[in-house]
Amino acid sequence: METIKSRKEFEKVFSRGRRYGHRLVRVTVLRNDNEAHGKVAFVAAKRLGNAVFRNRCKRVLREAARSCGLPAQEADVILFATHATHNASPREVAAALGGLLGKACVA
């Protein structure tokens, strides 16, 4: 799974991407028609809680992304954890993520 790592890539997705939200996960998607592969990033803000809480949220997001087939070839995607992500199962988050990606016409 190729991830977004540089600040430049994050800013590009933030400035040009579309945002979609759900109780369990928030998504920013930037369609890139000219690139051959997409990337994905997992974000858990410090305001969510301590490192253990944030790492659990990112583990859930990573597993949900794998089951949804991310990274999609036609888009760069940033996944944001919410407070509800911590208590949700990866299967529940994957269902929410699938709906959001369907709205974004990615999956």
PyMOL commands that set and color helices and strands:
alter all, ss='L'
color gray80, all
select helices_A, chain A and resi 7-16+46-48+51-68+83-87+90-103
alter helices_A, ss='H'
color red, helices_A
select strands_A, chain A and resi 18-21+25-31+40-43+75-81
alter strands_A, ss='S'
color yellow, strands_A
deselect
rebuild
show_as cartoon
